[in-house]
Amino acid sequence: MPPIPSISSQKMTDTPHFPEDDEISLLDLLQTIVDNLRLLIIGPIVAGLLSYGVALIIPKTYESTAKALVIPNGFDCNYFRSDPMLRAATRLRLGLEPYHLLVGSFGRFHPVKDHKTLICAFAQVVDRIPTARLALAGGGIDISNNELVSLLTFHGVADKVILLGLCDDMPALYNALDLYVLSSVSESFPNVLGESCAVGVPCVTTDVGDAARIVEGTGHAVPPGDSRALAQAMAVFLEQQPAQRISAGERARTHILVHFSLAAAVSAYNTLYEGLTIPSGEGIAVTEVKPSLISDTDESRNLSA
């Protein structure tokens, strides 16, 4: 059995390091995820704030008989909720007309977020739906980013994309949207999907990490790097009647309330702590973990990375 790793009670690093190359090896990704995990390890039990995907590799990594218990992030559904007045005010501030269909994608400018595929897909959507607009926010998402501006110009959508840079009022941005899109080539548990769903915004995502599980039954998941599939999934929602999108958003919020709410996460941790039996013997590492259950990655309340 490999040695039990050093366990930290600190949260995941705010900005996990990913390889800068466009082609990221699976080994690099798994190592990055494991290096940034926040875990509680008691004998053969591995528990903590994990993604379902990572849970599959933990037993193989540490002990063949180990069990991984997944407790996903819990979202504050009182903080992230639909607000019609906030929606109207934010859309006015963004310079949108009532007939504009706003797509949002929030995250730092980095190869793993794959803005290249997102912008290519959005250009295809605009050809079908000229009233579509795209709002981008996050670190490096501004007009000083020559690579980003060049992408927008090349695809002919520079006048239809709003670059917001770093933002600290995420509920306002989510409320302004008609659709949220995640285009990443890799994720663990993308909080932005849970947050947008909690606000009642339907989502389209690439099928990475736990993304499909978060939008299960309410959104669409497509293969990463496939701009045509991403564009088609976006168009399906944007071509719906407003009442249909609202209904999809309501289902998305209900899914979060049932499976990924803050209350559900607290209950899961209570159940875990109450049911643990600490085995005796050598090689047992016990570390208290005080998890921050409200989403706290670089793409949550404050887009700061």
C-alpha positions in Angstrom: 0.0 0.0 0.0 1.5 3.4 -0.9 2.1 5.7 2.0 -0.9 7.8 3.2 -0.5 11.3 1.7 0.0 14.4 3.8 -3.4 15.8 4.5 -4.1 19.5 4.8 -7.1 21.1 6.4 -6.8 24.1 4.1 -9.1 24.6 1.1 -8.0 23.9 -2.4 -5.5 26.3 -3.8 -7.3 29.3 -5.4 -5.6 28.8 -8.7 -4.6 25.2 -9.3 -1.7 24.9 -11.7 -2.6 23.3 -15.1 -0.1 22.7 -17.9 -0.1 25.6 -20.3 -0.1 23.5 -23.4 -3.4 23.0 -25.4 -3.0 19.3 -25.1 -3.2 18.4 -21.4 -2.3 14.8 -20.5 -4.7 12.8 -18.4 -1.9 12.0 -16.0 -1.2 15.8 -15.5 -4.9 16.4 -14.9 -5.3 13.7 -12.3 -2.1 14.7 -10.5 -3.3 18.3 -10.4 -6.7 17.3 -9.0 -5.2 15.0 -6.4 -2.7 17.6 -5.3 -5.5 20.1 -4.7 -7.9 17.9 -3.0 -9.3 18.6 0.5 -9.7 15.2 2.2 -10.5 13.4 5.4 -8.8 10.0 5.5 -9.6 7.6 8.3 -8.2 4.1 7.6 -9.9 2.5 4.6 -12.4 5.4 4.3 -11.6 8.3 2.0 -14.1 11.2 2.3 -14.2 14.8 1.6 -15.0 17.4 -1.0 -14.4 15.4 -4.1 -15.7 15.0 -7.6 -17.2 11.8 -8.6 -14.5 11.3 -11.2 -11.7 11.6 -8.7 -13.5 9.3 -6.3 -13.0 6.5 -8.9 -9.3 6.8 -8.8 -8.7 7.2 -5.1 -9.1 3.4 -4.2 -6.7 2.5 -7.0 -4.2 5.1 -5.8 -4.1 4.5 -2.1 -5.6 1.1 -1.2 -7.5 -1.5 -3.2 -10.1 -1.8 -0.4 -10.5 1.9 0.2 -13.9 3.5 -0.2 -14.5 7.0 -1.5 -17.5 9.0 -0.3 -18.4 11.9 -2.4 -19.8 15.0 -0.8 -20.1 17.7 -3.5 -20.1 21.4 -3.0 -23.3 22.9 -1.5 -24.7 26.0 -3.1 -26.3 28.9 -1.2 -29.6 28.9 -3.0 -30.7 32.0 -1.1 -27.7 34.0 -2.4 -28.0 32.4 -5.9 -31.7 32.8 -6.9 -33.9 34.4 -9.5 -34.5 38.1 -9.2 -36.5 39.7 -12.0 -35.7 43.3 -10.9 -32.0 42.5 -10.7 -32.2 40.9 -14.1 -33.8 44.0 -15.7 -31.3 46.4 -14.0 -28.3 44.3 -15.0 -29.4 43.9 -18.6 -30.0 47.6 -18.9 -26.5 48.3 -17.5 -25.1 45.9 -20.1 -26.8 47.8 -22.9 -29.1 45.0 -23.9 -32.5 45.3 -25.6 -35.4 43.2 -24.4 -35.2 41.0 -27.5 -31.5 40.1 -27.0 -30.8 36.5 -25.9 -27.8 36.6 -23.6 -25.4 33.7 -23.2 -22.9 33.8 -20.4 -19.6 32.1 -19.7 -17.5 33.1 -16.7 -13.9 32.0 -16.0 -10.4 33.2 -16.4 -8.8 33.3 -19.9 -6.8 30.0 -20.0 -6.4 27.1 -22.4 -8.3 24.7 -20.1 -11.4 27.0 -20.4 -11.3 26.7 -24.2 -12.6 30.1 -25.2 -11.5 29.3 -28.7 -14.2 26.6 -29.1 -16.7 28.7 -27.3 -16.3 31.7 -29.6 -16.3 29.5 -32.7 -19.6 28.0 -31.5 -21.1 31.3 -30.7 -20.3 32.6 -34.2 -22.3 29.7 -35.5 -25.2 30.5 -33.2 -25.2 34.1 -34.3 -25.6 33.0 -37.9 -28.8 31.2 -36.9 -29.9 33.7 -34.2 -28.8 37.2 -34.9 -30.2 38.5 -31.6 -27.8 36.4 -29.6 -25.2 38.1 -27.4 -22.4 36.7 -25.3 -21.1 38.0 -22.0 -17.7 36.9 -20.8 -16.2 37.6 -17.4 -13.0 36.6 -15.5 -9.3 37.2 -15.3 -7.9 38.3 -18.6 -11.3 38.8 -20.2 -10.9 42.4 -21.4 -9.9 44.4 -24.4 -6.3 44.4 -23.4 -6.2 40.7 -24.2 -5.0 40.7 -27.8 -5.4 37.0 -28.3 -9.1 37.2 -27.2 -9.8 40.2 -29.2 -8.2 38.6 -32.3 -10.5 35.5 -31.8 -13.6 37.7 -31.7 -12.5 39.7 -34.7 -11.6 36.6 -36.7 -15.1 35.1 -36.1 -16.8 38.4 -36.8 -18.5 38.6 -33.4 -16.6 41.4 -31.7 -19.6 43.6 -31.7 -21.8 40.9 -30.1 -19.6 39.9 -27.2 -19.4 41.8 -23.9 -16.1 41.6 -22.1 -16.5 42.3 -18.4 -13.2 41.4 -16.8 -13.2 40.6 -13.1 -16.6 40.8 -11.5 -17.8 40.6 -7.9 -21.6 40.5 -8.2 -22.2 37.1 -9.7 -25.9 36.9 -8.9 -26.5 40.0 -11.0 -24.7 38.5 -14.0 -26.4 35.1 -13.7 -29.8 36.8 -13.5 -29.1 38.7 -16.8 -28.6 35.5 -18.7 -30.9 33.4 -20.9 -28.4 30.6 -21.1 -25.1 29.6 -19.4 -22.3 27.8 -21.3 -19.3 26.0 -20.0 -16.7 25.1 -22.7 -13.8 23.7 -20.7 -11.7 20.8 -21.8 -11.3 19.7 -18.2 -13.0 20.4 -14.8 -13.5 18.7 -11.5 -16.7 20.1 -10.1 -17.5 23.3 -12.0 -19.3 25.6 -9.5 -20.4 28.0 -12.2 -22.9 25.4 -13.4 -24.4 24.9 -10.0 -24.6 28.7 -9.4 -26.3 29.4 -12.7 -28.7 26.5 -12.2 -29.6 27.8 -8.7 -30.5 31.2 -10.3 -32.8 29.3 -12.7 -30.6 29.6 -15.8 -30.5 26.5 -18.1 -27.0 25.3 -19.0 -25.1 23.8 -21.8 -21.7 22.3 -20.9 -18.9 20.1 -22.2 -19.0 16.6 -20.7 -16.1 17.1 -18.3 -15.7 16.2 -14.7 -19.0 16.3 -12.9 -20.6 18.8 -15.2 -23.1 16.4 -16.8 -24.2 15.3 -13.3 -24.8 18.9 -12.2 -27.1 19.7 -15.2 -28.6 16.2 -15.3 -32.1 16.2 -16.8 -32.1 20.0 -17.1 -29.3 20.9 -19.6 -27.2 19.5 -22.4 -23.7 18.1 -22.2 -21.6 17.8 -25.4 -18.0 16.5 -26.1 -15.3 19.0 -25.3 -13.6 20.7 -28.2 -16.6 20.2 -30.5 -17.8 23.7 -31.6 -20.6 22.3 -33.8 -22.1 20.2 -31.0 -21.8 23.1 -28.6 -23.4 25.5 -31.1 -26.3 23.1 -31.7 -26.9 22.6 -28.0 -26.9 26.4 -27.5 -29.3 27.0 -30.4 -31.7 24.4 -29.1 -32.3 26.5 -25.9 -32.1 29.9 -27.6 -34.7 28.9 -30.2 -37.2 27.9 -27.6 -40.1 30.1 -26.5 -39.3 32.1 -23.3 -41.7 30.0 -21.3 -39.8 26.9 -22.2 -36.5 28.3 -21.1 -38.0 29.5 -17.9 -39.4 26.0 -17.3 -36.0 24.5 -17.9 -34.4 27.0 -15.5 -36.9 26.1 -12.8 -36.1 22.4 -13.2 -32.4 23.2 -13.0 -32.9 25.1 -9.7 -35.0 22.2 -8.3 -32.2 19.8 -9.2 -29.7 21.9 -7.3 -32.0 22.3 -4.3 -32.5 18.5 -4.1 -29.0 17.3 -4.8 -26.5 20.2 -4.4 -27.9 22.6 -1.9 -25.9 23.9 1.1 -28.4 22.1 3.4 -27.8 18.9 1.6 -24.0 19.2 1.9 -24.3 20.0 5.6 -26.6 17.0 6.2 -24.1 14.7 4.3 -21.2 15.9 6.4 -23.2 15.4 9.6 -24.1 11.9 8.5 -20.5 11.2 7.7 -19.1 12.4 11.0 -21.8 10.7 13.1 -21.3 7.3 11.3 -17.5 7.1 11.3 -15.8 4.3 13.2 -12.2 5.0 13.6 -10.2 1.7 13.3 -7.1 1.0 15.4 -3.7 0.1 14.1 -0.7 1.7 12.4 -0.9 3.7 9.3 -4.1 5.5 10.2 -4.1 9.2 9.5 -6.9 11.3 11.0 -7.1 14.9 10.1 -10.0 17.2 11.0 -11.4 19.0 8.0 -13.5 22.1 8.2 -14.8 22.4 4.7 -16.1 25.6 3.2 -19.3 24.4 1.7 -20.4 27.5 -0.1 -18.6 27.5 -3.5 -15.2 29.2 -3.3 -13.3 28.5 -6.4 -11.9 31.1 -8.9 -15.3 31.1 -10.6 -17.7 31.6 -7.8 -18.7 34.8 -6.0 -15.6 36.7 -7.0 -14.0 36.0 -10.3 -10.5 36.7 -9.2 -8.3 34.3 -11.1 
